Amino acid sequence: MKRRFLGSLCFLLVFPLMMPGKADTLKADDLPVLHLEEAVRQARMNNPVITAGKSRIHQAEAQLDQASASALPQLALSLLYQTSDKDPIQPVFIGGQQAGYSRAGFKTTWKAALTLTHLLYSGGTVHHSVESKKLALRGVRASEERTVQSVEWAVTSSWYDLLRARRKLEVAEEALALAHEHLSQVDALYRSGVVAKNEVLRVRVSVSEAELNRIQALNAVDVAWKGLERSVGVSLRGAWSLQTDENYPKAEPLPEQPLETGLSSRPEMKALKYAMKASLSAARAARAQSSPHVYFRGEVLRADEEFFPSEMDDWKISIVAEWTFFDGGKAAAQAREAMAAAEEFRSRAEDLERQIGLEISVAQLNYESALMSIDVGRAMEAAAEEDHRMAMKRYAAGVGTNIDVLDAAVALTNARNRLAESIYDTRKARAELDWTMGISGKMLSGEAVK
């Protein structure tokens, strides 16, 4: 009695752990269905990489504002306090003879002034600096556009990995159900004295193996959920349920010239071109620093010996021309640095063209290969199902062996797993091909034919 009680208790504890899929299914009925488009939308809102990209755009915008500010008038308010040891007096001469002294200011001075300074001419320094920052901003925006596409691709890849893991879990559960069905058949034959004990034991081993495979498949689903949540940037499991996915992907038409599409659409190419042009403009701005600069300066002031000054009220207007003949080679070095950066971006663009060509070629070959393997996988699954059905019937009729049934079950499970691999390899390869071509928003969303 004690052993029976302990056995029943272990069964009650272990059985719910062995069948969590049913509990999840019951709970998932009340949850909204998570589609790929919704997962991508969630990633756009929550993925920290996209948020960081927006901050980089804000930085580039601020740098453009800084460069543009040099072309705008500068208005400053100043307050001066000054004292001297002696009275500020100067001698006065009339006809070559000193006639006396006059005050040249205050011994103790308080001065309040409002100064307006405006750059009239910079030799192109400000213009080229602003142009450089504008091009740099466009480059950053293009780069972050690629960042968004990369996040979408990561979400899409994780999404199909999750659906693949779930399908493999279903295959493992089907295999476990077949193993239990065969065990019931063998047990009945054993009780009737038709088969030996060793056949029962062998089938029980296959049931245990099927249970282990199901546990591994269930763990793979858990890991895939974590991968999707990592790509999206927010927790999803428990708030969403997965959509039903029973269709086969169909062949979608590809662009006539995938490489040309990729070269014209990939944001990284645009980003490198903008960066190269920005560096050339920065070089021109550096060279222009050695040209004359002309400023307009206007000042309104009040001065007195006491605070707040009011006795002396005056204004001044000045036109100032500055020309730096020698700066130690600073401007020339900045120009060389910018030209070297432009050359670097040009070389990187050439290398990126080759890399894009390789990525598109590999993705296209993977897609075409995976698509062709679906038909083979479907035929293999149909043949394996028929072989397993016939093996079961032959064994029940006493003309087949237990080994035949077990081998047919393994072959059926392998065929179903390979078909699942082919299906989701195809969908991932198609989505990856869109990503390599820089086409955003065209990830395979599940359009299929039965």
TIVEX-876013 format. One record per residue (C-alpha): chain; residue in one letter; y, z, x. Coordinates in pm, whole numbers. Example, Ala and Ser with C-alpha at 12.3 -4.5 7.8 and 13.67 -1.06 7.14 Angstrom:
BEGIN
+------+-------+--------+--------+--------+
! mimi ! lumpa !     py !     pz !     px !
+------+-------+--------+--------+--------+
!    A !     a !   -450 !    780 !   1230 !
!    A !     s !   -106 !    714 !   1367 !
+------+-------+--------+--------+--------+
% end
This chain:
BEGIN
+------+-------+--------+--------+--------+
! mimi ! lumpa !     py !     pz !     px !
+------+-------+--------+--------+--------+
!    A !     m !      0 !      0 !      0 !
!    A !     k !    236 !     82 !    283 !
!    A !     r !    170 !   -252 !    452 !
!    A !     r !    225 !   -436 !    122 !
!    A !     f !    555 !   -253 !     67 !
!    A !     l !    677 !   -334 !    419 !
!    A !     g !    570 !   -697 !    379 !
!    A !     s !    754 !   -729 !     48 !
!    A !     l !   1065 !   -569 !    198 !
!    A !     c !   1063 !   -808 !    494 !
!    A !     f !   1023 !  -1102 !    258 !
!    A !     l !   1322 !   -992 !     48 !
!    A !     l !   1534 !   -954 !    363 !
!    A !     v !   1427 !  -1275 !    534 !
!    A !     f !   1414 !  -1509 !    235 !
!    A !     p !   1793 !  -1514 !    170 !
!    A !     l !   1848 !  -1586 !    539 !
!    A !     m !   1602 !  -1874 !    524 !
!    A !     m !   1773 !  -2034 !    225 !
!    A !     p !   2152 !  -2000 !    282 !
!    A !     g !   2204 !  -2361 !    182 !
!    A !     k !   2137 !  -2282 !   -185 !
!    A !     a !   2379 !  -1989 !   -180 !
!    A !     d !   2642 !  -2207 !    -17 !
!    A !     t !   2581 !  -2476 !   -275 !
!    A !     l !   2631 !  -2238 !   -563 !
!    A !     k !   2949 !  -2104 !   -414 !
!    A !     a !   3076 !  -2448 !   -315 !
!    A !     d !   3067 !  -2568 !   -676 !
!    A !     d !   3393 !  -2386 !   -747 !
!    A !     l !   3573 !  -2512 !   -432 !
!    A !     p !   3784 !  -2828 !   -406 !
!    A !     v !   3619 !  -3118 !   -227 !
!    A !     l !   3741 !  -3182 !    126 !
!    A !     h !   3789 !  -3552 !    200 !
!    A !     l !   3872 !  -3704 !    536 !
!    A !     e !   4223 !  -3791 !    422 !
!    A !     e !   4285 !  -3427 !    327 !
!    A !     a !   4154 !  -3306 !    662 !
!    A !     v !   4392 !  -3543 !    842 !
!    A !     r !   4681 !  -3426 !    623 !
!    A !     q !   4599 !  -3064 !    704 !
!    A !     a !   4594 !  -3151 !   1075 !
!    A !     r !   4935 !  -3315 !   1055 !
!    A !     m !   5074 !  -2992 !    911 !
!    A !     n !   4885 !  -2735 !   1116 !
!    A !     n !   4767 !  -2879 !   1448 !
!    A !     p !   4971 !  -2710 !   1727 !
!    A !     v !   4955 !  -3023 !   1945 !
!    A !     i !   5156 !  -3214 !   1683 !
!    A !     t !   5399 !  -2922 !   1654 !
!    A !     a !   5444 !  -2924 !   2031 !
!    A !     g !   5510 !  -3299 !   2016 !
!    A !     k !   5787 !  -3244 !   1763 !
!    A !     s !   5943 !  -2992 !   2002 !
!    A !     r !   5934 !  -3252 !   2282 !
!    A !     i !   6120 !  -3493 !   2056 !
!    A !     h !   6381 !  -3226 !   1985 !
!    A !     q !   6420 !  -3174 !   2361 !
!    A !     a !   6480 !  -3547 !   2416 !
!    A !     e !   6732 !  -3552 !   2132 !
!    A !     a !   6917 !  -3260 !   2288 !
!    A !     q !   6924 !  -3439 !   2625 !
!    A !     l !   7077 !  -3744 !   2456 !
!    A !     d !   7342 !  -3524 !   2295 !
!    A !     q !   7421 !  -3375 !   2637 !
!    A !     a !   7470 !  -3719 !   2790 !
!    A !     s !   7682 !  -3838 !   2496 !
!    A !     a !   7906 !  -3531 !   2518 !
!    A !     s !   8056 !  -3657 !   2846 !
!    A !     a !   8226 !  -3944 !   2658 !
!    A !     l !   8391 !  -3711 !   2406 !
!    A !     p !   8717 !  -3516 !   2454 !
!    A !     q !   8676 !  -3166 !   2595 !
!    A !     l !   8897 !  -2894 !   2447 !
!    A !     a !   8931 !  -2560 !   2627 !
!    A !     l !   9129 !  -2243 !   2569 !
!    A !     s !   9216 !  -2028 !   2873 !
!    A !     l !   9392 !  -1697 !   2936 !
!    A !     l !   9519 !  -1618 !   3286 !
!    A !     y !   9638 !  -1294 !   3442 !
!    A !     q !   9793 !  -1315 !   3788 !
!    A !     t !   9999 !  -1080 !   4010 !
!    A !     s !  10156 !  -1124 !   4356 !
!    A !     d !  10291 !   -897 !   4628 !
!    A !     k !  10645 !  -1043 !   4634 !
!    A !     d !  10870 !  -1195 !   4374 !
!    A !     p !  10812 !  -1572 !   4341 !
!    A !     i !  11155 !  -1692 !   4457 !
!    A !     q !  11250 !  -2011 !   4641 !
!    A !     p !  11566 !  -2097 !   4840 !
!    A !     v !  11823 !  -2335 !   4686 !
!    A !     f !  12007 !  -2583 !   4910 !
!    A !     i !  12330 !  -2770 !   4828 !
!    A !     g !  12460 !  -3030 !   5071 !
!    A !     g !  12214 !  -2915 !   5335 !
!    A !     q !  12334 !  -2557 !   5308 !
!    A !     q !  12142 !  -2275 !   5144 !
!    A !     a !  12331 !  -2165 !   4837 !
!    A !     g !  12101 !  -1887 !   4725 !
!    A !     y !  11759 !  -1827 !   4561 !
!    A !     s !  11592 !  -1910 !   4229 !
!    A !     r !  11286 !  -1766 !   4054 !
!    A !     a !  10981 !  -1988 !   4060 !
!    A !     g !  10777 !  -1785 !   3815 !
!    A !     f !  10672 !  -1431 !   3736 !
!    A !     k !  10553 !  -1166 !   3978 !
!    A !     t !  10307 !  -1058 !   3711 !
!    A !     t !  10196 !  -1350 !   3498 !
!    A !     w !  10011 !  -1378 !   3170 !
!    A !     k !   9936 !  -1740 !   3077 !
!    A !     a !   9767 !  -1878 !   2765 !
!    A !     a !   9685 !  -2249 !   2759 !
!    A !     l !   9510 !  -2506 !   2540 !
!    A !     t !   9378 !  -2795 !   2750 !
!    A !     l !   9248 !  -3133 !   2633 !
!    A !     t !   9050 !  -3344 !   2884 !
!    A !     h !   8916 !  -3690 !   2810 !
!    A !     l !   8727 !  -3926 !   3040 !
!    A !     l !   8891 !  -4267 !   3020 !
!    A !     y !   8686 !  -4456 !   3277 !
!    A !     s !   8366 !  -4364 !   3463 !
!    A !     g !   8258 !  -4695 !   3612 !
!    A !     g !   7962 !  -4705 !   3372 !
!    A !     t !   7817 !  -4364 !   3461 !
!    A !     v !   7838 !  -4224 !   3109 !
!    A !     h !   7733 !  -4548 !   2940 !
!    A !     h !   7421 !  -4591 !   3151 !
!    A !     s !   7334 !  -4221 !   3125 !
!    A !     v !   7351 !  -4237 !   2745 !
!    A !     e !   7147 !  -4557 !   2742 !
!    A !     s !   6887 !  -4394 !   2968 !
!    A !     k !   6853 !  -4094 !   2736 !
!    A !     k !   6826 !  -4319 !   2429 !
!    A !     l !   6541 !  -4512 !   2589 !
!    A !     a !   6376 !  -4187 !   2701 !
!    A !     l !   6394 !  -4058 !   2342 !
!    A !     r !   6224 !  -4373 !   2215 !
!    A !     g !   5956 !  -4327 !   2477 !
!    A !     v !   5895 !  -3967 !   2375 !
!    A !     r !   5870 !  -4067 !   2010 !
!    A !     a !   5619 !  -4340 !   2096 !
!    A !     s !   5420 !  -4097 !   2308 !
!    A !     e !   5409 !  -3842 !   2027 !
!    A !     e !   5304 !  -4113 !   1784 !
!    A !     r !   4999 !  -4160 !   2005 !
!    A !     t !   4949 !  -3784 !   2006 !
!    A !     v !   4933 !  -3789 !   1627 !
!    A !     q !   4684 !  -4076 !   1639 !
!    A !     s !   4472 !  -3884 !   1890 !
!    A !     v !   4469 !  -3580 !   1663 !
!    A !     e !   4367 !  -3801 !   1370 !
!    A !     w !   4087 !  -3948 !   1578 !
!    A !     a !   3971 !  -3600 !   1683 !
!    A !     v !   3966 !  -3490 !   1318 !
!    A !     t !   3781 !  -3806 !   1216 !
!    A !     s !   3524 !  -3764 !   1492 !
!    A !     s !   3468 !  -3398 !   1402 !
!    A !     w !   3447 !  -3492 !   1035 !
!    A !     y !   3166 !  -3740 !   1089 !
!    A !     d !   2991 !  -3498 !   1325 !
!    A !     l !   2996 !  -3244 !   1041 !
!    A !     l !   2857 !  -3493 !    789 !
!    A !     r !   2592 !  -3595 !   1043 !
!    A !     a !   2493 !  -3230 !   1096 !
!    A !     r !   2478 !  -3171 !    722 !
!    A !     r !   2256 !  -3476 !    673 !
!    A !     k !   2024 !  -3358 !    948 !
!    A !     l !   2009 !  -3018 !    776 !
!    A !     e !   1905 !  -3196 !    456 !
!    A !     v !   1638 !  -3383 !    652 !
!    A !     a !   1514 !  -3054 !    799 !
!    A !     e !   1497 !  -2900 !    450 !
!    A !     e !   1308 !  -3203 !    321 !
!    A !     a !   1067 !  -3175 !    612 !
!    A !     l !   1018 !  -2805 !    539 !
!    A !     a !    949 !  -2881 !    173 !
!    A !     l !    691 !  -3145 !    271 !
!    A !     a !    526 !  -2900 !    510 !
!    A !     h !    502 !  -2633 !    237 !
!    A !     e !    362 !  -2893 !     -3 !
!    A !     h !     97 !  -2993 !    248 !
!    A !     l !     18 !  -2626 !    320 !
!    A !     s !    -42 !  -2564 !    -50 !
!    A !     q !   -276 !  -2861 !    -58 !
!    A !     v !   -468 !  -2747 !    249 !
!    A !     d !   -491 !  -2388 !    121 !
!    A !     a !   -642 !  -2514 !   -204 !
!    A !     l !   -894 !  -2724 !    -15 !
!    A !     y !   -977 !  -2431 !    212 !
!    A !     r !  -1037 !  -2198 !    -82 !
!    A !     s !  -1268 !  -2462 !   -225 !
!    A !     g !  -1456 !  -2473 !    103 !
!    A !     v !  -1370 !  -2837 !    169 !
!    A !     v !  -1178 !  -2788 !    498 !
!    A !     a !  -1209 !  -2549 !    786 !
!    A !     k !   -976 !  -2261 !    872 !
!    A !     n !   -834 !  -2440 !   1175 !
!    A !     e !   -673 !  -2705 !    954 !
!    A !     v !   -489 !  -2434 !    760 !
!    A !     l !   -371 !  -2278 !   1082 !
!    A !     r !   -248 !  -2610 !   1216 !
!    A !     v !    -46 !  -2677 !    901 !
!    A !     r !    102 !  -2328 !    917 !
!    A !     v !    216 !  -2405 !   1269 !
!    A !     s !    385 !  -2720 !   1138 !
!    A !     v !    556 !  -2510 !    867 !
!    A !     s !    686 !  -2268 !   1129 !
!    A !     e !    810 !  -2556 !   1341 !
!    A !     a !    986 !  -2703 !   1037 !
!    A !     e !   1150 !  -2366 !    971 !
!    A !     l !   1273 !  -2350 !   1333 !
!    A !     n !   1411 !  -2703 !   1304 !
!    A !     r !   1594 !  -2602 !    987 !
!    A !     i !   1747 !  -2300 !   1161 !
!    A !     q !   1867 !  -2522 !   1444 !
!    A !     a !   2010 !  -2774 !   1197 !
!    A !     l !   2188 !  -2497 !   1010 !
!    A !     n !   2339 !  -2374 !   1335 !
!    A !     a !   2452 !  -2730 !   1411 !
!    A !     v !   2636 !  -2737 !   1076 !
!    A !     d !   2810 !  -2409 !   1162 !
!    A !     v !   2913 !  -2546 !   1501 !
!    A !     a !   3038 !  -2871 !   1342 !
!    A !     w !   3252 !  -2673 !   1097 !
!    A !     k !   3407 !  -2489 !   1390 !
!    A !     g !   3475 !  -2818 !   1567 !
!    A !     l !   3649 !  -2961 !   1261 !
!    A !     e !   3858 !  -2647 !   1218 !
!    A !     r !   3957 !  -2668 !   1585 !
!    A !     s !   4074 !  -3026 !   1541 !
!    A !     v !   4262 !  -2951 !   1219 !
!    A !     g !   4415 !  -2627 !   1342 !
!    A !     v !   4337 !  -2416 !   1035 !
!    A !     s !   4031 !  -2251 !    878 !
!    A !     l !   3855 !  -2472 !    625 !
!    A !     r !   3511 !  -2330 !    553 !
!    A !     g !   3515 !  -2106 !    250 !
!    A !     a !   3819 !  -2284 !    107 !
!    A !     w !   3675 !  -2636 !     79 !
!    A !     s !   3341 !  -2794 !     -1 !
!    A !     l !   3206 !  -3116 !    149 !
!    A !     q !   3198 !  -3440 !    -43 !
!    A !     t !   2871 !  -3607 !   -135 !
!    A !     d !   2792 !  -3880 !    115 !
!    A !     e !   2499 !  -4096 !      9 !
!    A !     n !   2627 !  -4447 !     82 !
!    A !     y !   2582 !  -4674 !    378 !
!    A !     p !   2882 !  -4810 !    569 !
!    A !     k !   2950 !  -5180 !    534 !
!    A !     a !   3076 !  -5421 !    793 !
!    A !     e !   3456 !  -5439 !    794 !
!    A !     p !   3646 !  -5741 !    925 !
!    A !     l !   3796 !  -5689 !   1268 !
!    A !     p !   4127 !  -5831 !   1391 !
!    A !     e !   4086 !  -6180 !   1531 !
!    A !     q !   4223 !  -6069 !   1869 !
!    A !     p !   4153 !  -5695 !   1912 !
!    A !     l !   4291 !  -5682 !   2266 !
!    A !     e !   4622 !  -5840 !   2172 !
!    A !     t !   4641 !  -5606 !   1873 !
!    A !     g !   4584 !  -5307 !   2098 !
!    A !     l !   4840 !  -5415 !   2358 !
!    A !     s !   5103 !  -5465 !   2089 !
!    A !     s !   5017 !  -5158 !   1881 !
!    A !     r !   4928 !  -4887 !   2130 !
!    A !     p !   5223 !  -4646 !   2143 !
!    A !     e !   5151 !  -4559 !   2508 !
!    A !     m !   5244 !  -4913 !   2609 !
!    A !     k !   5573 !  -4882 !   2428 !
!    A !     a !   5630 !  -4538 !   2580 !
!    A !     l !   5578 !  -4667 !   2935 !
!    A !     k !   5809 !  -4964 !   2877 !
!    A !     y !   6080 !  -4736 !   2741 !
!    A !     a !   6031 !  -4498 !   3034 !
!    A !     m !   6065 !  -4784 !   3281 !
!    A !     k !   6385 !  -4909 !   3117 !
!    A !     a !   6521 !  -4553 !   3103 !
!    A !     s !   6463 !  -4515 !   3477 !
!    A !     l !   6645 !  -4841 !   3549 !
!    A !     s !   6942 !  -4722 !   3341 !
!    A !     a !   6936 !  -4390 !   3525 !
!    A !     a !   6951 !  -4579 !   3856 !
!    A !     r !   7256 !  -4774 !   3737 !
!    A !     a !   7420 !  -4449 !   3625 !
!    A !     a !   7358 !  -4294 !   3967 !
!    A !     r !   7516 !  -4590 !   4147 !
!    A !     a !   7818 !  -4576 !   3918 !
!    A !     q !   7894 !  -4221 !   4032 !
!    A !     s !   8055 !  -4363 !   4347 !
!    A !     s !   8308 !  -4565 !   4143 !
!    A !     p !   8654 !  -4432 !   4039 !
!    A !     h !   8678 !  -4193 !   3744 !
!    A !     v !   8995 !  -4169 !   3538 !
!    A !     y !   9077 !  -3868 !   3319 !
!    A !     f !   9349 !  -3789 !   3069 !
!    A !     r !   9452 !  -3425 !   3061 !
!    A !     g !   9699 !  -3262 !   2824 !
!    A !     e !   9796 !  -2895 !   2826 !
!    A !     v !  10001 !  -2672 !   2601 !
!    A !     l !  10085 !  -2334 !   2753 !
!    A !     r !  10278 !  -2013 !   2719 !
!    A !     a !  10358 !  -1772 !   3004 !
!    A !     d !  10522 !  -1433 !   3032 !
!    A !     e !  10512 !  -1109 !   3227 !
!    A !     e !  10364 !   -928 !   2929 !
!    A !     f !  10066 !   -980 !   2704 !
!    A !     f !  10065 !  -1181 !   2474 !
!    A !     p !  10286 !  -1438 !   2658 !
!    A !     s !  10570 !  -1591 !   2458 !
!    A !     e !  10879 !  -1628 !   2682 !
!    A !     m !  10788 !  -1958 !   2851 !
!    A !     d !  10659 !  -2237 !   2622 !
!    A !     d !  10571 !  -2571 !   2783 !
!    A !     w !  10336 !  -2871 !   2776 !
!    A !     k !  10206 !  -3118 !   3034 !
!    A !     i !  10037 !  -3456 !   3029 !
!    A !     s !   9845 !  -3589 !   3329 !
!    A !     i !   9650 !  -3899 !   3423 !
!    A !     v !   9406 !  -3817 !   3700 !
!    A !     a !   9209 !  -4070 !   3905 !
!    A !     e !   8922 !  -3949 !   4122 !
!    A !     w !   8720 !  -4153 !   4366 !
!    A !     t !   8447 !  -3990 !   4568 !
!    A !     f !   8406 !  -4189 !   4887 !
!    A !     f !   8133 !  -3974 !   5038 !
!    A !     d !   7894 !  -3735 !   4861 !
!    A !     g !   7641 !  -3691 !   5139 !
!    A !     g !   7417 !  -3965 !   4996 !
!    A !     k !   7345 !  -3776 !   4673 !
!    A !     a !   7414 !  -4068 !   4434 !
!    A !     a !   7220 !  -4315 !   4648 !
!    A !     a !   6922 !  -4078 !   4661 !
!    A !     q !   6931 !  -4036 !   4282 !
!    A !     a !   6934 !  -4413 !   4241 !
!    A !     r !   6634 !  -4453 !   4474 !
!    A !     e !   6448 !  -4182 !   4286 !
!    A !     a !   6508 !  -4355 !   3952 !
!    A !     m !   6402 !  -4694 !   4090 !
!    A !     a !   6082 !  -4542 !   4228 !
!    A !     a !   6011 !  -4388 !   3887 !
!    A !     a !   6063 !  -4729 !   3723 !
!    A !     e !   5816 !  -4885 !   3965 !
!    A !     e !   5567 !  -4608 !   3890 !
!    A !     f !   5591 !  -4672 !   3515 !
!    A !     r !   5549 !  -5046 !   3572 !
!    A !     s !   5227 !  -4987 !   3770 !
!    A !     r !   5098 !  -4741 !   3512 !
!    A !     a !   5161 !  -4999 !   3238 !
!    A !     e !   4951 !  -5254 !   3427 !
!    A !     d !   4668 !  -5004 !   3465 !
!    A !     l !   4694 !  -4906 !   3099 !
!    A !     e !   4651 !  -5268 !   2994 !
!    A !     r !   4317 !  -5279 !   3177 !
!    A !     q !   4216 !  -4943 !   3032 !
!    A !     i !   4298 !  -5056 !   2679 !
!    A !     g !   4092 !  -5369 !   2729 !
!    A !     l !   3794 !  -5162 !   2844 !
!    A !     e !   3825 !  -4910 !   2559 !
!    A !     i !   3847 !  -5180 !   2293 !
!    A !     s !   3553 !  -5374 !   2436 !
!    A !     v !   3330 !  -5065 !   2454 !
!    A !     a !   3428 !  -4949 !   2103 !
!    A !     q !   3365 !  -5294 !   1958 !
!    A !     l !   3022 !  -5319 !   2121 !
!    A !     n !   2930 !  -4969 !   2003 !
!    A !     y !   3037 !  -5053 !   1648 !
!    A !     e !   2843 !  -5378 !   1633 !
!    A !     s !   2532 !  -5215 !   1782 !
!    A !     a !   2546 !  -4915 !   1547 !
!    A !     l !   2600 !  -5140 !   1246 !
!    A !     m !   2292 !  -5347 !   1327 !
!    A !     s !   2082 !  -5034 !   1375 !
!    A !     i !   2139 !  -4927 !   1012 !
!    A !     d !   1918 !  -5199 !    868 !
!    A !     v !   1647 !  -5115 !   1121 !
!    A !     g !   1677 !  -4746 !   1034 !
!    A !     r !   1649 !  -4812 !    660 !
!    A !     a !   1339 !  -5023 !    710 !
!    A !     m !   1190 !  -4757 !    938 !
!    A !     e !   1257 !  -4484 !    681 !
!    A !     a !   1100 !  -4686 !    399 !
!    A !     a !    790 !  -4756 !    608 !
!    A !     a !    763 !  -4391 !    714 !
!    A !     e !    793 !  -4271 !    354 !
!    A !     e !    517 !  -4506 !    242 !
!    A !     d !    298 !  -4409 !    538 !
!    A !     h !    343 !  -4039 !    458 !
!    A !     r !    265 !  -4095 !     89 !
!    A !     m !    -53 !  -4284 !    175 !
!    A !     a !   -157 !  -4022 !    432 !
!    A !     m !   -124 !  -3748 !    171 !
!    A !     k !   -327 !  -3944 !    -82 !
!    A !     r !   -600 !  -4027 !    171 !
!    A !     y !   -623 !  -3663 !    274 !
!    A !     a !   -645 !  -3548 !    -88 !
!    A !     a !   -920 !  -3802 !   -145 !
!    A !     g !  -1109 !  -3683 !    160 !
!    A !     v !  -1086 !  -4010 !    350 !
!    A !     g !   -796 !  -3909 !    574 !
!    A !     t !   -742 !  -3637 !    833 !
!    A !     n !   -498 !  -3352 !    859 !
!    A !     i !   -365 !  -3501 !   1183 !
!    A !     d !   -272 !  -3820 !    998 !
!    A !     v !    -60 !  -3625 !    750 !
!    A !     l !    112 !  -3420 !   1019 !
!    A !     d !    187 !  -3729 !   1231 !
!    A !     a !    321 !  -3913 !    926 !
!    A !     a !    548 !  -3618 !    843 !
!    A !     v !    688 !  -3612 !   1197 !
!    A !     a !    744 !  -3988 !   1187 !
!    A !     l !    924 !  -3958 !    853 !
!    A !     t !   1152 !  -3683 !    980 !
!    A !     n !   1232 !  -3882 !   1294 !
!    A !     a !   1306 !  -4194 !   1088 !
!    A !     r !   1544 !  -4006 !    859 !
!    A !     n !   1723 !  -3847 !   1154 !
!    A !     r !   1759 !  -4182 !   1329 !
!    A !     l !   1900 !  -4338 !   1014 !
!    A !     a !   2154 !  -4053 !    991 !
!    A !     e !   2249 !  -4115 !   1355 !
!    A !     s !   2296 !  -4486 !   1286 !
!    A !     i !   2513 !  -4423 !    981 !
!    A !     y !   2752 !  -4182 !   1145 !
!    A !     d !   2750 !  -4363 !   1477 !
!    A !     t !   2872 !  -4666 !   1284 !
!    A !     r !   3147 !  -4476 !   1106 !
!    A !     k !   3262 !  -4305 !   1423 !
!    A !     a !   3255 !  -4629 !   1620 !
!    A !     r !   3467 !  -4805 !   1356 !
!    A !     a !   3719 !  -4522 !   1355 !
!    A !     e !   3722 !  -4519 !   1735 !
!    A !     l !   3784 !  -4894 !   1740 !
!    A !     d !   4090 !  -4845 !   1519 !
!    A !     w !   4205 !  -4568 !   1752 !
!    A !     t !   4164 !  -4780 !   2065 !
!    A !     m !   4370 !  -5056 !   1899 !
!    A !     g !   4643 !  -4806 !   1808 !
!    A !     i !   4603 !  -4865 !   1435 !
!    A !     s !   4696 !  -4545 !   1256 !
!    A !     g !   4587 !  -4458 !    905 !
!    A !     k !   4292 !  -4699 !    896 !
!    A !     m !   4014 !  -4458 !    984 !
!    A !     l !   3692 !  -4534 !    796 !
!    A !     s !   3721 !  -4325 !    482 !
!    A !     g !   3375 !  -4377 !    341 !
!    A !     e !   3392 !  -4721 !    179 !
!    A !     a !   3031 !  -4823 !    156 !
!    A !     v !   2768 !  -5019 !    -27 !
!    A !     k !   2433 !  -4889 !   -129 !
+------+-------+--------+--------+--------+
% end
